[in-house]
Amino acid sequence: MAKGTENRVFGRRTSQHVLILASGEKIRHMTVRPWMAALTFCFFGVFAIGYLAATSYLVIRDDLIGATMARQARMQHDYEDRISALRAQLDRITSRQLLDQQVVEQKVEKLLEQQNALFSRHGKLGSLLNRAEESGLTSPEAPASQPNTKERQASLTGGSGLNAIEKLLSGETFAAPLESSRALGYAPLRENIADRADRVFSKVTLSLKNIEKEQLGKIASLTTDASETADAMAAIIRRTGVDVAEADKPAGPAADGVGGPYMAPQLNVNGFDASLDELDAALSRLESVRETARDLPFGNPAPGHPVTSRYGNRIDPFLGRLALHAGIDFQASTGDEVRSTGAGKVISAGPTSGYGNMVEIDHGQGITTRYGHMSKILVKEGDAVSAADVIGRAGSTGRSTGPHVHYEVRRDGNPIDPVHFLNAGMKLTTYLN
């Protein structure tokens, strides 16, 4: 009863599960508790979840590996692209430096050619400058390119000197190599060698042009001075009846003879060579006029002695009637020097009727001079004399009333007034000395 009553009050209890484990004669009973069932269920649940997770991982593993590999490949490509970009930039810098180096070398070669041209021009100018100085022209200052080697180089390089050019050639002015690839990638823009060299070359070129301009100016000035001097001397000489333009022309039918093989004309003659030719022609003409002036009798046969009788009609001292005095007389004492008034060749030296001891000199251009009444003759026929050479001593030989120097100038054998030549000689003194 009591058992029945208890079941009615509390209800029927749940029956427990028992596990019987038999091993030989041993038998064990294990009651399966609810918590044990829950734990077992949880274990299997976790295992199932792990299995499902592992299975899912294996399924999507290829995609993860591919993505990882793709990411690594992208990173590698990025690094390779960066390295390629840096390498290309390095190649561009190197090639640009090489190109700049070539440009600099070409410019330096051009500048050195110009410098050598100036030096060679100075060599050509040397003889002309000496000739100009010998011709009595104002000697110009030495060209700026020739004071001395150091100053010449400094002037030709515009103050930078040839050291700057040598540095450019040796590459010392190139930018220092970059220290790292990162520096290459982020190198700031800087002035390259060509830009730096352009400033130096502009100064050098300007200096060379100034020197060339100065040389051309000196040449033009000398040419003008030579031409003006020659014109002035020629004008003075023409007043004596001598045509200077015909002085150097050979006599006879061959005077106009010309010829020679045909050659193509020179079309590339530069201005400097043309100016040198003009200066050479002007100096040659001046020298020709000067030589003509030295040859012709423009000197004084008795320097410092006064004139006692001029050229022209006068009362003859022996006959007492009008007669032509074919020369001029200079007061002199016996033994005083008698000088040649110009360069020439002695064509007569000895006693001559009326002249006493006389010397006659041929000066060319049909001009001859006679020196009479000398006490002593110091030259002989055929001798070559220069202007101011002593040719005899003053005296009173021949048809003379006392010691003096009788001097005549003749053109083609006809007497002319020697005063014209004396006056011309006084004017030419400033050009001849």
QUIWO-V674432 format. One record per backbone hydrogen bond with DSSP energy under -0.5 kcal/mol. CO is the residue of the C=O (numbers start at 1). NH is the residue of the N-H. E is the energy in kcal/mol with one decimal. If there is no record, write none. Layout:
# QUIWO-V674432
co,nh,e
CO,NH,E
CO,NH,E
This chain:
# QUIWO-V674432
co,nh,e
1,5,-3.3
2,6,-2.5
3,7,-2.0
4,8,-1.5
5,9,-2.1
6,10,-2.5
7,11,-1.1
17,32,-3.3
18,20,-0.5
19,21,-0.6
19,30,-3.3
20,22,-0.6
21,28,-3.6
23,26,-1.9
26,23,-3.2
28,21,-3.6
30,19,-4.5
30,32,-0.5
31,33,-0.9
32,17,-0.7
33,37,-1.7
34,38,-2.7
35,39,-2.5
36,40,-2.5
37,41,-2.7
38,42,-2.6
39,43,-2.6
40,44,-2.6
41,45,-2.4
42,46,-3.0
43,47,-2.7
44,48,-2.6
45,49,-2.7
46,50,-2.9
47,51,-2.8
48,52,-3.1
49,53,-2.8
50,54,-3.1
51,55,-2.9
52,56,-2.7
53,57,-2.6
54,58,-2.7
55,59,-2.0
56,60,-2.5
57,61,-1.0
60,64,-1.8
61,65,-2.8
62,66,-2.8
63,67,-2.5
64,68,-2.6
65,69,-3.0
66,70,-2.8
67,71,-2.7
68,72,-2.7
69,73,-2.9
70,74,-2.8
71,75,-2.5
72,76,-2.7
73,77,-3.0
74,78,-2.7
75,79,-2.5
76,80,-2.9
77,81,-3.2
78,82,-2.5
79,83,-3.0
80,84,-2.9
81,85,-2.8
82,86,-2.8
83,87,-2.9
84,88,-3.1
85,89,-2.7
86,90,-2.6
87,91,-2.8
88,92,-2.8
89,93,-2.7
90,94,-2.9
91,95,-3.3
92,96,-2.9
93,97,-2.6
94,98,-2.6
95,99,-3.0
96,100,-3.0
97,101,-2.6
98,102,-2.5
99,103,-2.8
100,104,-2.9
101,105,-2.7
102,106,-2.6
103,107,-2.5
104,108,-3.0
105,109,-2.8
106,110,-2.3
107,111,-2.7
108,112,-3.0
109,113,-2.3
110,114,-2.3
111,115,-2.7
112,116,-3.1
113,117,-2.5
114,118,-2.2
115,119,-2.3
116,120,-2.9
117,121,-2.4
118,122,-2.3
119,123,-1.8
120,124,-2.1
121,125,-2.7
122,126,-1.7
123,127,-0.8
124,128,-0.9
125,129,-3.3
126,130,-2.3
127,131,-2.5
128,132,-2.7
129,133,-2.5
130,134,-2.7
131,135,-1.8
132,137,-2.2
133,136,-1.4
143,146,-2.5
148,152,-3.0
149,153,-2.4
150,154,-2.6
151,155,-2.6
152,156,-2.5
153,157,-1.6
154,159,-2.6
155,158,-1.2
157,160,-1.7
160,164,-0.6
161,164,-0.9
161,165,-0.8
162,166,-2.8
163,167,-2.7
164,168,-2.2
165,169,-2.5
166,170,-2.4
167,171,-1.0
167,172,-1.7
167,173,-0.7
171,174,-1.6
180,184,-1.7
181,185,-2.4
182,186,-1.9
184,187,-1.0
192,196,-2.0
193,197,-3.4
194,198,-2.3
195,199,-1.1
196,200,-1.3
197,201,-3.5
198,202,-2.5
199,203,-1.7
200,204,-2.7
201,205,-3.4
202,206,-2.3
203,207,-2.4
204,208,-2.9
205,209,-2.7
206,210,-2.4
207,211,-2.4
208,212,-2.7
209,213,-2.9
210,214,-2.6
211,215,-2.8
212,216,-2.7
213,217,-2.4
214,218,-2.6
215,219,-2.7
216,220,-2.8
217,221,-2.5
218,222,-2.7
219,223,-2.8
220,224,-2.5
221,225,-2.6
222,226,-2.9
223,227,-2.5
224,228,-2.8
225,229,-2.7
226,230,-2.7
227,231,-2.6
228,232,-2.5
229,233,-2.7
230,234,-2.8
231,235,-2.4
232,236,-1.9
233,237,-2.6
234,238,-2.6
235,239,-1.1
237,240,-1.6
237,242,-1.3
238,241,-1.9
241,243,-0.5
242,244,-0.9
243,246,-1.0
244,247,-1.5
246,249,-0.7
252,255,-1.5
253,256,-0.6
254,257,-1.3
265,267,-0.7
270,274,-2.1
271,275,-2.5
272,276,-2.3
273,277,-2.4
274,278,-2.3
275,279,-2.5
276,280,-2.9
277,281,-2.6
278,282,-2.6
279,283,-2.9
280,284,-2.6
281,285,-2.5
282,286,-2.4
283,287,-3.1
284,288,-2.4
285,289,-2.7
286,290,-2.9
287,291,-2.9
288,292,-2.5
289,293,-2.5
290,294,-2.2
291,295,-2.3
292,296,-2.7
294,343,-1.7
296,298,-2.3
300,303,-0.6
301,339,-2.4
302,305,-2.0
306,331,-2.8
309,329,-2.7
312,325,-2.8
314,316,-0.6
314,323,-3.0
316,320,-2.5
321,316,-3.8
323,314,-2.9
323,325,-0.5
324,326,-0.8
325,312,-2.3
328,407,-2.6
329,308,-2.6
329,309,-1.2
330,405,-2.3
333,336,-2.3
336,394,-3.0
338,391,-2.7
338,392,-1.2
340,388,-3.0
341,298,-0.7
341,299,-2.0
344,385,-2.6
345,362,-3.0
346,382,-3.1
348,360,-2.8
350,358,-2.5
352,355,-1.0
352,356,-1.9
354,399,-1.5
355,373,-3.8
356,352,-2.8
356,358,-0.8
357,374,-2.0
358,350,-2.6
359,371,-2.2
360,347,-2.4
360,348,-1.5
361,363,-0.6
361,369,-2.1
362,345,-2.1
364,367,-2.2
366,412,-3.1
367,363,-2.9
367,364,-0.5
368,410,-3.0
369,361,-2.4
370,408,-2.2
371,359,-1.8
372,406,-1.2
373,397,-0.9
374,357,-0.5
376,393,-2.6
380,383,-1.9
383,346,-3.0
383,385,-0.5
385,344,-2.2
386,389,-1.9
389,340,-2.9
389,391,-0.5
391,378,-2.9
391,379,-0.7
392,338,-2.3
393,375,-2.0
393,376,-1.1
394,335,-2.6
395,404,-2.1
398,400,-1.7
403,332,-0.8
404,395,-0.9
404,406,-0.6
405,330,-2.3
405,407,-0.5
406,372,-2.4
407,328,-2.4
408,370,-1.8
409,416,-2.8
410,368,-2.6
410,412,-0.5
411,414,-2.1
414,411,-2.9
416,409,-0.7
417,420,-1.2
417,421,-0.6
418,422,-2.4
419,423,-3.3
420,424,-2.2
421,425,-2.6
422,426,-2.0
423,427,-1.8
424,428,-2.3
425,429,-0.9
428,431,-0.7
428,432,-2.5
429,433,-2.2
